Amino acid sequence: MWLKPEEVLLKNALKLWLMERSNDYFVLQRRRGYGEEGGGGLTGLLVGTLDSVLDSTAKVAPFRILHQTPDSQVYLSIACVKLIISWDAVSKLEKTSNVILTESIHVCSQGESHYFSMFLHINQTYLLMEQLANYAIKRLFDKETFDDDPVLDDPLQITKRGLEDRAHSEQFNAFFRLPKEETLKEVHECFLWVPFSHFNAHGKMCISENYICFASQDGSLCSVIIPFREVLAIDKTNDSSKSVIISIKGKTAFRFSEVKDFEQLVAKLRLKCGAASTQYHDISTEVPISSDSTDPSDNIEVRSLTCQRECRKTVNTEALMTVFHPQNLETLNSKMLKEKMKEQSWNILFAECGHGVSMFRTKKTQDLVIRGIPESLRGELWMLFSGAVNDMAANPGYYADVVEQSLGACNLATEEIERDLRRSLPEHPAFQSDTGISALRRVLTAYAYRNPKIGYCQAMNILTSVLLLYAKEEEAFWLLVAVCERMLPDYFNRRIIGALVDQAVFEELIRDHLPQLTEHMTDMTFFSSVSLSWFLTLFISVLPIESAVNVVDCFFHDGIKAILQLGLAILDYNLDKLMACKDDAEAVTALNRFFDSVTNKDSPLPSSVQQGSNVNDEKSRIRVDITDLIRESNEKYGNICCEDIYSMRCRNRLYVIQTLEETTKQNVLRVVSQDVKLSLRELDELYILFKKELFFSYYWSLSYPALKHHDPSLPYLEQYQIDCQQFRALYHLLSPWAHSANRDSLALWTFRLLDENSDCLINFKEFSSAIDIMYNGSFTEKLKLLFKLHIPPAYTEVKSKDPTKGDELSEEDLLYLSQLHVSKPENEKEAESVKNSPEKGKGKVDIQAYLSQWQDELFKKEENIKDLPRMNQSQFIQFSKTLYNLFHGDREEESLYQAIAVVTSLLLRMEEVGRKLHGSTSSAKGFSGTVGDSGGACEEKPESSLEKDPTLPREEPQWSFAFEQILASLLNEPALVRFFEKPIDVKTKLENAKTSQLSSRTKM
């Protein structure tokens, strides 16, 4: 970065700077401590501290360049070196420490590591960096989020406060399992009276648009969720306890005491819920909780009663397990007695803590979940713990409407659903009948209709099958919504990013808790490959159904933490066997045998339904009870907290996304390198410039808050595409012809030439093909490119709406001209679009169409110069002007101008001789036939204009030239040949483009 020259005394500078290189005129200096192992010792640490404390508003650059005139003691500081890392290029971000640097932030970008230290507030800085990096990365695969998020809608207006508020809201929603739309508004420190324990729990009251939530200080002692829809009255006490009383349906009330500004809070809450105050003259200090609280599912059913009546004929209103395996109370065996004891334990809990969405959730609740939820309560409690009960209550009748709207839909998602219906728990009687299959079809199709971004992915059918066994059909739908959109974010898409992130988290936990296993395994990717199905199906695909439902119980209560804990417990249980394995195949076999041995001794399901191996075989190997395994996982790994998992997810998401992006890049480069002369390194640099221009144009544009032309579900080449505006910016940076006065017109025509399918977008392969010709093409190839730019379909007459700008085109002009194409009937356009588009259905990709396109490209014959249409008079004039513009400023400018004048005169004489030989009539016919053969639409415009204007000579035919004529004439001029065959320093061109690309955005 060049600076305004400042005087520097060298002897003083050497105290803080070290000499790197010098000559008679320039000195390169490095700041003490920078780039030295251990931070440069004590001196380096002191300099770093001074820079951080005394110069906090303008950080000192690590390098600088000084200029000196000979025999002078005064140096001039003329340049400094600054490090700029794009957030979307960060692949690793973590806090580290060593002996010298106690705390530092490690940033890894494009294979280079950077360490930043000497922060005044390192934790705040790290959290902000983590948020910004994840914000940038999330744009790569979740662009829809930014359309509805006011905090992220305008990247230029993002603030530290806004990011912090957003992070708090995300953690609030995740902890209490609330809808994603909820935003944390207020937090009040207070005490909540717990009547069954007779003590006040200290914690925080959190308020959003539709919920009042409370969590005790340690998070696990006590928590409560109060929807405003359930609130009947909000009051305050008259004593000094500063208490707020919230009464809800079911004769239940909650007392929050020691609330700061409790009077204003009561007024706000009343306004929110519209509840009228109950006039309590003397409110008791102990608020009873009635044991006969009503089930919130009853309220939901009342609200959606009308809709349920309408759809009762098609939608199942009972769980499939109730239909196919009703409990027989007359034949109570030992397992049924244990089941009844479980139910009694839960009924006692309900009597103490309440029943429904607003029940107290305590450590006792978790203990009962670990033992396994009773069959009769499983669906209800899944709805409660997952938060799906709130989604369903807020959207009465929604499922029935979606089922009706999606009925009869036919697309790629429905085809995949139909293919997998019979593979979903095929051994269970419920899915051997039309009742279960139809319900599964309706739920999956309805969800694909609701969320076309996800549509349908494998593993969703297995999970939904289990949900339908224990929940009503509408409840199963909302449970699926909760899993796919909140509890397992980004799991169910074509790149399964969420599952890959959690696998990386799992590997990190293995390194922390099972180091001996990590040392034994030579490749940690083994754990990723073997555990993918564990995360995608919540162990349903590897455990017997009677055991897997206990895992699902824990998942709905504890979230992904339960799956991670169980995975660690399984590896720990099989540690000796895994340590003895010689290869991955042997380890997989050992784990599969373990899963076969897992049983649920308390399961009341009939033996015909249970999948545990050798259920009736007394001589089977040692079995492992799922309840004991889950209890052990909580005892050993229960100290893993949700905050740590959240942090590890953020950290590993950067690595996963960058790995996927690197894979995409390598596949694109492998395909493109076969068709161009650019080296792989040059292609790599070009791809980075191509992708960054796409990012920059949206990051720094208010009208494009998200990556508009990025779809990671498409094949590699189509994932990133640029429009004409973005292409023009790259053309100015990279093209050796960008110095031309009409460079905007050249960029426009080049874009139109590359945009063969007329969708106003081009991919990297098309982009690099044009750049490769400009850099490495022969004289003939470059001339052919220029020739094609001046004939249809690339060429169009360019006129700026603003005459003062000359040849420069505004964004509106560029957009309009890039969309100009030969007009076709509307129905023909639609038919062609459907035929050529690989995307059929709602956001889904037709792979067969892409394969067909790829095959057509393989067999596409090389273009023959004889097949090129002729260039008419107006096009040739523009072609000549372009050549004059290209030659401007060249060392041989005069020779080039003379050469083009000679060529132009020669071509005109040749055409004149040709017309005289063939006569005016035959010449006109020949030209007309040529125009007709070329298929050009714009060549007929001069003729039509002649007919309209009788003052112009009608009989005078226009002349035209074939490419062979122009090529032969130009080859006779050595100056022209030298100009087009002049070698280009591609490396320097790319480096300059990289620097200019960033500086043009940041105004550095």
ZIBELKA-V138967 format. One record per backbone hydrogen bond with DSSP energy under -1.0 kcal/mol. CO is the residue of the C=O (numbers start at 1). NH is the residue of the N-H. E is the energy in kcal/mol with one decimal. If there is no record, write none. Layout:
BEGIN
co:nh:e
CO:NH:E
CO:NH:E
END
This chain:
BEGIN
co:nh:e
1:80:-2.0
6:77:-3.2
8:75:-2.5
9:13:-2.1
10:14:-1.7
12:15:-1.4
13:16:-1.3
13:17:-2.2
16:32:-2.3
18:30:-2.9
21:28:-3.1
25:68:-2.8
26:23:-2.3
27:66:-2.8
28:20:-3.0
28:21:-1.4
29:64:-1.9
30:18:-3.2
31:34:-1.8
36:39:-2.2
40:44:-1.5
41:45:-2.0
42:46:-2.4
43:47:-2.4
44:48:-2.5
45:49:-2.2
46:50:-2.4
47:51:-2.5
48:52:-2.1
49:53:-2.7
50:54:-2.3
62:31:-3.0
63:81:-2.2
64:29:-2.6
65:78:-2.2
65:79:-1.3
66:27:-2.2
67:76:-3.0
69:72:-1.1
75:8:-3.0
76:67:-3.1
77:6:-1.0
78:3:-2.5
79:65:-2.6
86:89:-1.8
87:90:-1.5
92:108:-2.5
94:106:-3.3
96:104:-2.6
101:98:-2.7
104:96:-2.9
105:116:-2.4
106:94:-1.9
107:114:-2.5
108:91:-2.8
108:92:-1.3
109:112:-2.0
112:109:-2.7
114:107:-3.1
116:105:-2.9
121:125:-2.2
122:126:-2.7
123:127:-2.3
124:128:-2.2
125:129:-2.6
126:130:-2.7
127:131:-2.3
128:132:-2.4
129:133:-2.6
130:134:-2.3
131:135:-2.2
132:136:-2.2
133:137:-2.5
134:138:-2.5
137:140:-1.9
138:141:-1.1
138:142:-2.2
142:145:-1.1
149:153:-1.3
154:157:-1.9
159:163:-2.3
160:164:-2.2
161:165:-2.6
162:166:-2.0
163:167:-2.4
164:168:-2.4
165:169:-2.2
166:170:-2.2
167:171:-2.2
168:172:-2.4
169:173:-2.7
170:174:-2.2
171:175:-2.4
172:176:-2.1
173:178:-1.8
179:182:-1.7
186:207:-2.6
188:205:-3.6
190:203:-2.5
191:257:-2.6
192:201:-3.2
194:198:-1.4
194:199:-1.2
199:194:-2.7
201:192:-2.5
202:217:-2.5
203:190:-2.3
204:215:-1.6
205:188:-2.7
206:213:-3.1
207:185:-2.9
207:186:-1.7
210:228:-2.5
211:208:-2.5
212:226:-2.9
213:206:-3.1
214:224:-2.4
215:204:-2.1
216:219:-1.2
222:216:-2.7
223:361:-2.5
224:214:-2.5
226:212:-2.6
227:230:-1.6
228:231:-1.0
230:249:-1.9
233:247:-2.9
235:245:-3.2
241:258:-3.0
242:259:-2.1
243:237:-1.4
244:256:-2.7
245:235:-2.9
246:254:-2.4
247:232:-3.4
247:233:-1.7
248:252:-1.1
251:290:-1.0
252:248:-3.0
254:246:-2.7
255:193:-2.2
256:244:-3.1
257:191:-2.2
261:265:-2.0
262:266:-2.5
263:267:-1.9
264:268:-2.2
265:269:-2.8
266:270:-2.5
267:271:-1.9
268:272:-2.1
269:273:-2.5
270:274:-2.0
278:280:-1.5
295:298:-1.6
296:300:-2.2
297:301:-2.2
298:302:-2.1
299:303:-2.2
300:304:-2.2
302:305:-1.2
304:308:-2.4
305:309:-2.1
306:310:-1.5
307:311:-1.8
311:314:-1.1
311:315:-3.0
316:473:-1.0
319:323:-1.3
320:324:-2.8
321:325:-2.2
333:337:-2.2
334:338:-2.1
335:339:-2.1
336:340:-2.3
337:341:-2.0
338:342:-2.1
339:343:-2.2
340:344:-2.3
341:345:-2.1
342:346:-2.1
343:347:-2.4
344:348:-2.2
345:349:-1.9
346:350:-2.8
347:351:-2.1
348:352:-1.6
349:353:-3.5
350:354:-1.9
353:360:-2.6
356:359:-1.7
361:223:-1.1
362:366:-1.3
363:367:-2.1
364:368:-2.0
365:369:-1.9
366:370:-2.3
367:371:-1.4
369:372:-1.0
374:378:-1.1
377:381:-2.6
378:382:-2.4
379:383:-2.0
380:384:-1.8
381:385:-3.0
382:386:-2.1
383:389:-1.9
387:390:-1.1
387:391:-1.2
388:392:-2.5
389:393:-1.9
390:394:-2.0
395:398:-1.7
397:401:-1.8
398:402:-2.4
399:403:-2.7
400:404:-2.0
401:405:-2.4
402:406:-2.5
406:409:-2.1
411:415:-2.1
412:416:-2.1
413:417:-2.4
414:418:-2.4
415:419:-1.7
416:420:-1.5
417:421:-1.1
420:423:-1.1
421:424:-1.1
425:428:-1.7
428:431:-1.5
429:432:-1.5
433:437:-1.8
434:438:-2.5
435:439:-1.9
436:440:-2.4
437:441:-2.4
438:442:-2.5
439:443:-2.3
440:444:-2.3
441:445:-2.5
442:446:-2.5
443:447:-2.2
444:448:-2.3
445:449:-1.9
446:450:-2.3
447:451:-2.8
451:454:-1.2
451:455:-3.6
457:460:-1.9
459:463:-2.0
460:464:-2.5
461:465:-1.8
462:466:-1.5
463:467:-2.0
464:468:-2.3
465:469:-1.1
467:471:-1.8
468:320:-2.4
469:321:-2.4
472:476:-3.0
473:477:-1.8
474:478:-1.9
475:479:-2.3
476:480:-2.1
477:481:-2.0
478:482:-2.3
479:483:-2.3
480:484:-2.7
481:485:-2.4
482:486:-1.5
482:487:-2.7
483:488:-2.5
488:491:-1.5
490:498:-3.1
491:493:-1.4
493:496:-1.2
496:500:-2.1
497:501:-2.5
498:502:-2.4
499:503:-1.9
500:504:-1.9
501:505:-2.1
502:506:-2.4
503:507:-2.3
504:508:-1.9
505:509:-2.3
506:510:-2.2
507:511:-2.1
508:512:-1.5
509:513:-2.9
510:514:-2.6
514:518:-1.7
515:519:-2.3
516:520:-1.4
517:521:-2.3
523:526:-1.3
524:527:-1.1
525:529:-2.3
526:530:-2.3
527:531:-1.7
531:535:-1.7
532:536:-2.4
533:537:-2.0
537:540:-1.9
539:543:-2.2
544:547:-1.3
544:548:-2.9
545:549:-1.8
547:551:-1.0
548:552:-2.1
549:553:-2.0
550:554:-1.7
551:555:-2.3
552:556:-2.5
553:557:-1.3
554:558:-3.4
555:559:-2.8
559:562:-1.5
560:564:-2.3
561:565:-2.5
562:566:-2.1
563:567:-2.3
564:568:-2.1
565:569:-2.3
566:570:-2.3
567:571:-2.0
568:572:-2.6
569:573:-2.5
570:574:-1.7
572:575:-1.3
574:578:-2.6
575:579:-2.4
576:580:-1.2
583:587:-1.6
584:588:-2.6
585:589:-2.0
586:590:-1.9
587:591:-2.1
588:592:-2.4
589:593:-2.2
590:594:-1.7
591:595:-2.4
592:596:-1.9
593:597:-1.0
597:624:-1.9
599:626:-2.6
600:603:-1.7
606:609:-1.8
606:610:-1.6
614:617:-1.0
617:620:-1.1
624:599:-2.6
625:629:-2.1
626:630:-2.6
627:631:-2.5
628:632:-2.4
629:633:-2.0
630:634:-1.8
631:635:-2.2
632:636:-2.5
633:637:-2.0
634:638:-1.2
637:640:-1.5
641:645:-1.8
642:646:-2.6
643:647:-2.2
644:648:-2.6
645:649:-2.6
646:650:-2.2
647:651:-2.4
648:652:-2.6
649:653:-2.0
650:654:-1.1
652:656:-2.6
653:657:-2.6
654:658:-2.2
655:659:-2.2
656:660:-2.4
657:661:-2.7
658:662:-2.3
659:663:-2.1
660:664:-2.3
661:665:-2.5
662:666:-2.5
663:667:-2.1
664:668:-2.2
665:669:-2.9
666:670:-2.1
667:671:-1.7
668:672:-2.8
669:673:-2.6
672:675:-2.1
679:683:-2.7
680:684:-2.4
681:685:-2.2
682:686:-2.3
683:687:-2.7
684:688:-2.0
685:689:-2.0
686:690:-2.4
687:691:-2.7
688:692:-2.6
689:693:-2.1
690:694:-1.3
691:695:-2.0
692:696:-3.8
693:697:-2.2
695:699:-3.0
696:700:-2.6
706:708:-1.4
707:710:-1.1
709:721:-1.4
711:714:-1.8
715:718:-1.3
716:719:-1.2
719:711:-1.3
722:762:-1.9
723:727:-2.2
724:728:-2.4
725:729:-1.6
726:730:-1.9
727:731:-2.9
728:732:-2.4
729:733:-1.3
730:734:-2.5
731:735:-2.1
735:738:-1.6
737:740:-1.5
740:743:-1.4
742:746:-2.2
743:747:-2.6
744:748:-2.3
745:749:-2.8
746:750:-2.5
747:751:-2.3
748:752:-2.4
749:753:-2.0
750:754:-2.2
751:755:-2.1
754:756:-2.3
755:758:-1.1
762:722:-2.3
763:767:-2.2
764:768:-3.1
765:769:-1.6
766:770:-1.3
767:771:-1.9
768:772:-2.6
769:773:-1.4
770:774:-1.9
771:775:-2.1
772:776:-3.4
773:777:-1.6
778:782:-2.6
779:783:-2.2
780:784:-2.6
781:785:-2.1
782:786:-2.3
783:787:-2.6
784:788:-2.6
785:789:-1.6
787:790:-1.2
788:791:-1.0
791:795:-1.7
802:805:-1.7
803:806:-1.3
805:808:-1.8
810:814:-2.5
811:815:-2.3
812:816:-2.4
813:817:-2.8
814:818:-2.1
825:829:-2.2
826:830:-2.2
827:831:-2.2
828:832:-2.4
829:833:-2.6
830:834:-2.5
831:835:-2.1
832:836:-2.6
833:837:-1.8
838:840:-1.0
838:846:-4.4
841:843:-1.3
845:847:-1.0
846:850:-1.5
847:851:-2.4
848:852:-2.3
849:853:-2.3
850:854:-2.5
851:855:-2.2
852:856:-2.2
853:857:-2.1
854:858:-1.7
855:859:-1.6
864:867:-1.7
871:961:-2.4
872:876:-2.5
873:877:-2.0
874:878:-1.9
875:879:-2.4
876:880:-2.4
877:881:-2.1
878:882:-2.4
879:883:-1.9
880:884:-2.2
881:885:-2.3
882:886:-2.3
883:887:-1.9
887:890:-2.0
890:893:-1.6
892:896:-2.6
893:897:-2.5
894:898:-2.3
895:899:-2.4
896:900:-2.4
897:901:-1.8
898:902:-2.3
899:903:-2.5
900:904:-2.4
901:905:-2.3
902:906:-2.5
903:907:-2.5
904:908:-2.2
905:909:-2.4
906:910:-2.4
907:911:-2.3
908:912:-2.4
909:913:-2.7
910:914:-2.2
911:915:-2.1
912:916:-2.0
913:917:-2.3
914:918:-1.9
915:919:-1.3
919:923:-2.1
920:924:-2.0
921:925:-2.2
922:926:-3.0
923:927:-2.6
924:928:-2.5
925:929:-2.8
926:930:-2.3
927:931:-2.6
928:932:-2.3
929:933:-2.6
930:934:-2.1
931:935:-1.0
938:941:-1.1
940:944:-2.0
941:945:-2.3
942:946:-1.9
943:947:-1.8
944:948:-1.4
945:949:-1.5
949:952:-1.2
961:871:-3.4
962:966:-1.7
963:967:-2.8
964:968:-2.4
965:969:-1.9
966:970:-2.4
967:971:-2.1
970:973:-1.8
973:977:-1.8
974:978:-2.7
975:979:-1.9
976:980:-2.0
977:981:-1.8
984:986:-1.5
985:989:-2.2
986:990:-2.6
987:991:-2.2
988:992:-2.6
989:993:-2.0
990:994:-2.2
991:995:-2.0
992:996:-2.6
993:997:-2.4
994:998:-1.3
995:999:-2.1
996:1000:-2.2
998:1002:-2.5
999:1003:-1.4
END
